[in-house]
């Protein structure tokens, strides 16, 4: 069993209905992945506060509203944690991103109506990202 901290993922939607995605290198598949911002919840931190923090750190965006979408167990076969998912609405860029030293992140904004085609084309394929997008109705049925 891997005992790991809980995580957050946040789907940021700008005031002009674009989704703020991050592109970062993932060592498992050894490739750049198109994802939503997210990260570890710090000890004593509430999930919503972690979502707000991760959004600002990874993208430089802040939201007018953050609301929960749900939570899932990333892989209960061998992990003990939760992933809390949020949507951040009315996002605006207010600062430069300040990612962790080991993170190399590129920001990519896409019109919300383009998200289903990015999923269908396999350009977004991270399971937890797809989960959050599905709760928002952005994952098309196959």
ZIVENBEL-V277806 format. One record per helix or strand. SS is the DSSP state (H for helix, E for strand). FROM is the first residue (numbers start at 1). LEN is the number of residues. If there is no record, write none. Layout:
ss:SS from:FROM len:LEN
ss:SS from:FROM len:LEN
This chain:
ss:E from:2 len:1
ss:E from:7 len:8
ss:E from:18 len:9
ss:E from:31 len:5
ss:E from:37 len:4
ss:H from:47 len:13
ss:E from:61 len:2
ss:E from:65 len:8
ss:E from:79 len:1
ss:E from:83 len:11
ss:E from:105 len:7
ss:H from:112 len:9
ss:H from:127 len:9
